[in-house]
Amino acid sequence: MEKKCLRKKDNLWVLFNGKEYCVGLTKEAQEELGAVSFASLKKVGTALKQGDTLVELEAEKAVSEFPSPLTGVISSVNEKIDQNVDILNDSDEMNAWLVSFKDVDPSQFDEL
């Protein structure tokens, strides 16, 4: 994947894979929060505006809400989080993905 397709905002990374925009926790967020113990994600089909709450996380150091970096519709959710929230503590931040968005204005991604 080309690096230009990856942006970071508010301790979240956003990756455009050519079709959808995948959003996840950065290493910086993981370090600030400590081990994540609970995550509350929106459901597939939820429409969000940039700045709306995307995810609420409980961790050893803090309880945090992360705003959506994009306006769009959630097209998929990382189902592994429900099975084992430790995936959000993975050293490979690409495994700590939260959701994917569709129906995003590409210019909004370019502005991140």
Backbone as ProteinMPNN parsed JSONL, in Angstrom:
{"seq_chain_A": "MEKKCLRKKDNLWVLFNGKEYCVGLTKEAQEELGAVSFASLKKVGTALKQGDTLVELEAEKAVSEFPSPLTGVISSVNEKIDQNVDILNDSDEMNAWLVSFKDVDPSQFDEL", "coords_chain_A": {"N_chain_A": [[0.84, -1.188, 0.0], [0.444, 2.255, -0.694], [2.111, 4.882, 0.985], [0.992, 7.418, 0.934], [-1.654, 7.037, 1.204], [-2.273, 6.877, 3.815], [-3.342, 8.539, 6.687], [-3.225, 10.526, 9.698], [-5.101, 11.459, 12.566], [-6.152, 12.97, 15.535], [-5.182, 10.871, 17.243], [-5.975, 8.658, 15.817], [-5.604, 6.483, 13.024], [-6.114, 6.688, 9.502], [-6.787, 4.861, 6.718], [-6.868, 4.658, 3.273], [-7.986, 2.26, 1.16], [-8.426, 2.149, -1.498], [-11.02, 1.618, -1.913], [-12.546, 1.686, 0.491], [-12.479, 3.53, 3.619], [-10.483, 2.86, 6.201], [-10.325, 2.915, 9.737], [-8.351, 3.227, 12.646], [-6.693, 2.659, 15.871], [-3.852, 4.565, 16.786], [-0.364, 3.924, 17.557], [0.463, 5.806, 19.388], [-1.934, 6.479, 20.683], [-2.462, 4.025, 21.881], [-0.324, 3.898, 23.677], [-0.825, 6.137, 25.319], [-3.296, 5.479, 26.472], [-2.904, 3.008, 27.696], [-3.47, -0.468, 28.478], [-6.278, -1.464, 26.705], [-9.5, -2.188, 27.853], [-12.179, -2.266, 27.299], [-14.406, -1.606, 24.618], [-16.655, 0.442, 22.896], [-18.328, 0.391, 20.058], [-19.815, 1.89, 17.124], [-22.543, 0.656, 15.086], [-22.64, -1.28, 11.985], [-23.744, 0.48, 9.15], [-24.362, 2.802, 10.427], [-24.54, 6.269, 10.132], [-22.166, 8.79, 10.299], [-20.992, 12.048, 11.2], [-18.112, 14.061, 10.645], [-16.305, 14.454, 13.584], [-18.332, 13.533, 15.246], [-18.915, 11.159, 17.915], [-16.994, 8.332, 17.523], [-15.951, 6.036, 18.766], [-15.926, 4.694, 22.063], [-13.606, 4.13, 24.558], [-12.406, 2.151, 27.235], [-9.68, 2.026, 29.356], [-6.568, 1.149, 31.06], [-5.389, 3.544, 31.878], [-7.106, 5.615, 31.212], [-10.459, 6.74, 30.323], [-11.814, 7.2, 27.253], [-13.217, 9.109, 24.547], [-13.289, 8.937, 21.074], [-13.318, 11.084, 18.33], [-14.98, 10.884, 15.152], [-12.953, 10.822, 12.304], [-13.861, 11.319, 9.794], [-16.697, 12.034, 7.626], [-19.257, 9.833, 6.941], [-20.585, 6.536, 6.147], [-20.661, 3.734, 8.229], [-19.227, 0.842, 7.107], [-18.109, -1.557, 7.807], [-17.179, -3.34, 10.793], [-14.638, -4.088, 13.122], [-14.903, -7.196, 14.046], [-13.425, -8.82, 15.678], [-12.874, -7.426, 17.955], [-15.078, -7.67, 19.665], [-14.795, -10.329, 20.38], [-12.252, -10.446, 21.547], [-10.933, -7.923, 23.16], [-8.301, -7.274, 23.416], [-7.081, -7.105, 20.954], [-6.946, -4.469, 20.318], [-4.738, -3.648, 21.624], [-2.624, -4.508, 20.228], [0.713, -4.723, 18.994], [1.143, -4.194, 16.331], [-0.215, -1.642, 14.799], [-2.022, -1.693, 12.685], [-3.584, -3.919, 13.077], [-5.209, -3.017, 15.027], [-7.54, -1.943, 14.047], [-10.677, -0.251, 13.812], [-13.202, 0.499, 12.489], [-14.602, 0.577, 9.134], [-15.275, 2.981, 6.618], [-17.719, 3.995, 4.183], [-18.994, 5.925, 1.403], [-17.659, 8.411, 1.621], [-16.458, 11.722, 1.282], [-13.828, 12.238, -0.801], [-12.188, 14.517, -0.66], [-12.284, 15.274, 1.968], [-10.767, 13.341, 3.262], [-8.287, 13.95, 2.095], [-7.746, 16.336, 3.344], [-6.997, 15.679, 5.912]], "CA_chain_A": [[0.0, 0.0, 0.0], [1.214, 3.489, -0.759], [2.082, 5.659, 2.223], [0.14, 8.601, 0.782], [-3.032, 6.651, 1.497], [-2.426, 6.796, 5.263], [-3.363, 9.83, 7.375], [-3.468, 10.393, 11.133], [-5.798, 12.595, 13.175], [-6.723, 12.729, 16.873], [-4.761, 9.544, 17.715], [-6.535, 7.611, 14.954], [-5.082, 6.454, 11.657], [-7.127, 6.477, 8.469], [-6.147, 4.265, 5.555], [-7.737, 4.463, 2.114], [-7.521, 1.053, 0.472], [-8.89, 2.211, -2.884], [-12.466, 1.39, -1.913], [-13.112, 2.164, 1.755], [-11.573, 4.226, 4.528], [-10.371, 2.088, 7.435], [-9.893, 3.76, 10.852], [-7.874, 2.45, 13.787], [-5.93, 3.329, 16.936], [-2.419, 4.706, 16.56], [0.507, 3.489, 18.655], [0.442, 6.888, 20.377], [-3.159, 6.313, 21.471], [-2.285, 2.824, 22.693], [0.587, 4.224, 24.773], [-1.495, 7.077, 26.223], [-4.41, 4.83, 27.16], [-2.567, 1.768, 28.38], [-4.221, -1.621, 27.96], [-7.712, -1.256, 26.504], [-10.27, -3.281, 28.456], [-13.557, -2.243, 26.797], [-14.625, -0.718, 23.48], [-18.041, 0.577, 22.451], [-18.304, 0.85, 18.667], [-21.08, 2.053, 16.407], [-22.912, -0.504, 14.272], [-22.614, -1.152, 10.532], [-24.899, 1.224, 8.644], [-24.473, 4.073, 11.144], [-23.979, 7.437, 9.449], [-21.507, 9.71, 11.227], [-20.382, 13.263, 10.686], [-16.79, 14.305, 11.201], [-16.405, 15.025, 14.927], [-19.238, 12.707, 16.063], [-18.2, 10.106, 18.636], [-16.823, 7.102, 16.759], [-15.721, 4.913, 19.672], [-15.598, 4.963, 23.457], [-12.686, 3.112, 25.042], [-11.98, 2.131, 28.63], [-8.34, 1.46, 29.427], [-6.0, 1.227, 32.397], [-5.011, 4.916, 32.238], [-8.125, 6.622, 30.89], [-11.655, 6.437, 29.545], [-11.742, 8.214, 26.206], [-14.053, 9.07, 23.351], [-12.548, 9.38, 19.902], [-14.215, 11.611, 17.305], [-14.83, 10.356, 13.804], [-12.138, 11.705, 11.476], [-14.519, 11.482, 8.497], [-18.146, 11.913, 7.496], [-19.557, 8.697, 6.065], [-21.41, 5.457, 6.675], [-19.836, 2.603, 8.645], [-19.484, -0.303, 6.225], [-17.708, -2.764, 8.522], [-16.658, -3.159, 12.148], [-13.704, -5.16, 13.473], [-15.641, -8.107, 14.93], [-12.483, -9.432, 16.622], [-12.902, -6.638, 19.197], [-16.09, -8.29, 20.535], [-14.275, -11.613, 20.852], [-11.073, -10.226, 22.374], [-10.603, -6.506, 23.07], [-6.844, -7.145, 23.39], [-6.638, -6.797, 19.597], [-6.677, -3.027, 20.297], [-3.443, -3.439, 22.266], [-1.644, -5.177, 19.377], [1.865, -3.886, 18.645], [0.939, -3.778, 14.943], [-1.418, -0.8, 14.892], [-2.979, -2.03, 11.627], [-4.513, -4.9, 13.648], [-6.084, -2.292, 15.954], [-8.535, -1.18, 13.289], [-11.98, -0.161, 14.473], [-14.296, 0.46, 11.518], [-14.37, 1.091, 7.783], [-16.317, 3.894, 6.147], [-18.005, 4.179, 2.761], [-19.694, 7.187, 1.133], [-16.839, 9.493, 2.165], [-15.971, 12.699, 0.305], [-12.365, 12.086, -0.848], [-11.493, 15.753, -0.281], [-12.206, 15.287, 3.433], [-9.592, 12.522, 3.576], [-7.096, 14.692, 1.671], [-7.527, 17.442, 4.283], [-6.521, 15.203, 7.198]], "C_chain_A": [[0.878, 1.242, 0.0], [1.019, 4.286, 0.516], [1.126, 6.838, 2.121], [-1.321, 8.303, 1.108], [-3.297, 6.57, 2.997], [-2.359, 8.198, 5.87], [-3.592, 9.559, 8.859], [-4.139, 11.657, 11.643], [-6.37, 12.159, 14.511], [-6.44, 11.321, 17.39], [-5.443, 8.39, 16.987], [-5.798, 7.651, 13.623], [-6.243, 6.17, 10.719], [-6.386, 5.994, 7.227], [-7.176, 4.116, 4.443], [-7.185, 3.306, 1.309], [-7.957, 1.014, -0.996], [-10.392, 2.065, -2.997], [-13.117, 1.992, -0.675], [-12.028, 2.847, 2.58], [-11.595, 3.493, 5.865], [-9.768, 2.979, 8.518], [-9.465, 2.875, 12.015], [-7.088, 3.29, 14.773], [-4.453, 3.397, 16.581], [-1.65, 4.151, 17.757], [0.507, 4.532, 19.77], [-0.788, 6.782, 21.277], [-3.025, 5.119, 22.397], [-1.397, 3.131, 23.902], [-0.068, 5.147, 25.793], [-2.564, 6.396, 27.073], [-3.969, 3.692, 28.075], [-3.434, 0.662, 27.804], [-5.711, -1.33, 27.894], [-8.464, -2.469, 27.054], [-11.711, -3.346, 27.942], [-13.643, -1.254, 25.651], [-16.101, -0.735, 23.103], [-18.028, 1.213, 21.065], [-19.708, 1.035, 18.128], [-21.314, 0.822, 15.53], [-22.774, -0.2, 12.771], [-23.895, -0.462, 10.082], [-25.094, 2.559, 9.339], [-23.809, 5.176, 10.329], [-23.407, 8.377, 10.506], [-21.02, 10.941, 10.488], [-19.019, 13.408, 11.332], [-16.952, 15.002, 12.553], [-17.386, 14.3, 15.827], [-18.414, 11.644, 16.786], [-18.201, 8.824, 17.812], [-16.738, 5.9, 17.68], [-15.453, 5.445, 21.076], [-14.736, 3.806, 23.938], [-12.438, 3.265, 26.527], [-10.641, 1.423, 28.656], [-7.772, 1.692, 30.81], [-5.679, 2.656, 32.825], [-6.128, 5.936, 32.036], [-9.351, 5.987, 30.247], [-11.729, 7.562, 28.512], [-12.788, 7.989, 25.128], [-13.196, 9.594, 22.21], [-13.536, 9.867, 18.85], [-13.942, 10.984, 15.944], [-13.999, 11.328, 12.973], [-12.793, 12.042, 10.134], [-16.038, 11.497, 8.636], [-18.409, 10.769, 6.529], [-20.439, 7.696, 6.766], [-20.484, 4.288, 7.025], [-20.218, 1.384, 7.814], [-19.032, -1.619, 6.84], [-17.108, -2.383, 9.865], [-15.726, -4.334, 12.427], [-14.373, -6.061, 14.513], [-14.734, -8.81, 15.935], [-12.498, -8.705, 17.969], [-13.907, -7.232, 20.173], [-15.581, -9.594, 21.143], [-13.108, -11.438, 21.816], [-10.599, -8.785, 22.203], [-9.094, -6.27, 23.038], [-6.296, -6.858, 21.995], [-6.293, -5.308, 19.493], [-5.358, -2.672, 20.989], [-2.304, -4.037, 21.436], [-0.509, -4.224, 18.997], [1.829, -3.448, 17.177], [-0.353, -2.971, 14.903], [-2.429, -1.078, 13.784], [-3.966, -3.107, 12.098], [-5.515, -4.241, 14.586], [-7.088, -1.425, 15.192], [-9.896, -1.281, 13.972], [-13.119, -0.383, 13.483], [-13.782, 0.859, 10.143], [-15.566, 1.952, 7.402], [-16.476, 3.791, 4.639], [-18.744, 5.517, 2.635], [-18.987, 8.374, 1.774], [-16.439, 10.431, 1.025], [-14.442, 12.623, 0.312], [-11.606, 13.347, -0.419], [-11.354, 15.86, 1.24], [-10.995, 14.472, 3.912], [-8.31, 13.287, 3.236], [-6.75, 15.806, 2.65], [-7.014, 16.987, 5.645], [-5.027, 15.448, 7.368]], "O_chain_A": [[1.935, 1.263, 0.629], [-0.082, 4.36, 1.06], [0.511, 7.221, 3.117], [-2.126, 9.221, 1.269], [-4.405, 6.235, 3.415], [-1.425, 8.953, 5.597], [-4.091, 8.498, 9.234], [-3.811, 12.769, 11.228], [-6.998, 11.104, 14.611], [-7.333, 10.652, 17.909], [-5.481, 7.269, 17.495], [-5.413, 8.72, 13.15], [-7.216, 5.509, 11.081], [-5.464, 6.655, 6.749], [-8.234, 3.519, 4.645], [-6.052, 3.358, 0.829], [-7.866, -0.024, -1.651], [-10.975, 2.35, -4.043], [-14.11, 2.713, -0.77], [-10.837, 2.756, 2.283], [-12.603, 3.503, 6.573], [-8.814, 3.714, 8.259], [-10.133, 1.892, 12.333], [-6.846, 4.476, 14.548], [-3.869, 2.412, 16.13], [-2.215, 3.936, 18.829], [0.547, 4.187, 20.951], [-0.694, 6.972, 22.49], [-3.423, 5.181, 23.56], [-1.676, 2.682, 25.013], [0.11, 4.966, 26.998], [-2.715, 6.704, 28.256], [-4.59, 3.443, 29.109], [-4.061, 0.837, 26.759], [-6.332, -0.991, 28.901], [-8.12, -3.615, 26.766], [-12.389, -4.358, 28.122], [-13.03, -0.188, 25.698], [-16.717, -1.797, 23.004], [-17.757, 2.404, 20.913], [-20.663, 0.422, 18.606], [-20.393, 0.049, 15.268], [-22.788, 0.955, 12.346], [-24.986, -0.771, 10.562], [-25.905, 3.371, 8.895], [-22.666, 5.039, 9.891], [-24.077, 8.715, 11.482], [-20.682, 10.884, 9.306], [-18.799, 12.928, 12.444], [-17.646, 16.012, 12.659], [-17.301, 14.423, 17.049], [-17.337, 11.271, 16.321], [-19.254, 8.298, 17.45], [-17.361, 4.868, 17.428], [-14.839, 6.498, 21.255], [-15.088, 2.641, 23.751], [-12.278, 4.379, 27.025], [-10.475, 0.359, 28.059], [-8.399, 2.346, 31.643], [-5.694, 2.953, 34.019], [-6.095, 7.012, 32.633], [-9.305, 4.879, 29.712], [-11.707, 8.741, 28.868], [-13.186, 6.862, 24.834], [-12.467, 10.574, 22.364], [-14.483, 9.158, 18.511], [-12.813, 10.605, 15.633], [-14.297, 12.522, 12.935], [-12.339, 12.94, 9.424], [-16.589, 11.033, 9.635], [-17.855, 10.735, 5.43], [-20.977, 7.963, 7.84], [-19.633, 3.898, 6.226], [-21.369, 0.948, 7.813], [-19.511, -2.683, 6.447], [-16.604, -1.276, 10.058], [-16.004, -5.458, 12.008], [-14.407, -5.739, 15.701], [-15.216, -9.339, 16.937], [-12.174, -9.295, 19.0], [-13.639, -7.299, 21.373], [-15.9, -9.92, 22.287], [-12.981, -12.185, 22.787], [-9.94, -8.461, 21.215], [-8.65, -5.182, 22.671], [-5.157, -6.412, 21.866], [-5.451, -4.921, 18.682], [-4.919, -1.523, 20.941], [-1.158, -4.071, 21.883], [-0.75, -3.051, 18.711], [2.427, -2.431, 16.824], [-1.448, -3.531, 14.963], [-3.599, -0.726, 13.934], [-5.074, -3.194, 11.569], [-6.548, -4.827, 14.907], [-7.44, -0.328, 15.625], [-10.21, -2.278, 14.623], [-13.899, -1.326, 13.616], [-12.686, 1.401, 10.0], [-16.701, 1.692, 7.801], [-15.516, 3.539, 3.91], [-19.074, 6.153, 3.636], [-19.62, 9.233, 2.388], [-16.118, 9.976, -0.073], [-13.821, 12.917, 1.334], [-10.505, 13.253, 0.124], [-10.409, 16.473, 1.736], [-10.295, 14.868, 4.844], [-7.355, 13.269, 4.011], [-5.584, 16.182, 2.773], [-6.631, 17.825, 6.462], [-4.459, 15.105, 8.405]]}, "name": "protein", "num_of_chains": 1, "seq": "MEKKCLRKKDNLWVLFNGKEYCVGLTKEAQEELGAVSFASLKKVGTALKQGDTLVELEAEKAVSEFPSPLTGVISSVNEKIDQNVDILNDSDEMNAWLVSFKDVDPSQFDEL"}
